[in-house]
């Protein structure tokens, strides 16, 4: 799926799709929050008008991201591009599920 990282005021973002057949469930949300916490940049995930902090498992769960959901991941900070790449890769790899 085409994605485009667009720098805007230091913010990079990309569109991802939840490909996991169980959606963005609790274990995946925990792994995603742990991954995001490894970066200094602020990372957010948006579904429609609902935006959450990617470093918070509980906030991620409130997205109710079912299979096929389109999410926008944004990062802003000193390692924003690396953070965005890591999160996009996590989504590309089925949210860490086999």
Buried (B, 14 or more C-beta within 10 A) or exposed (E): EEBEBEEEEEBBBBBBBBBBEEBBBEEBBBBBBEBBEEBEBBBBBBBEEEBBBBBBBEBBBEBEBBEEBEBBBBBBBEBBBBBBBBBBEBBEEEBBEE
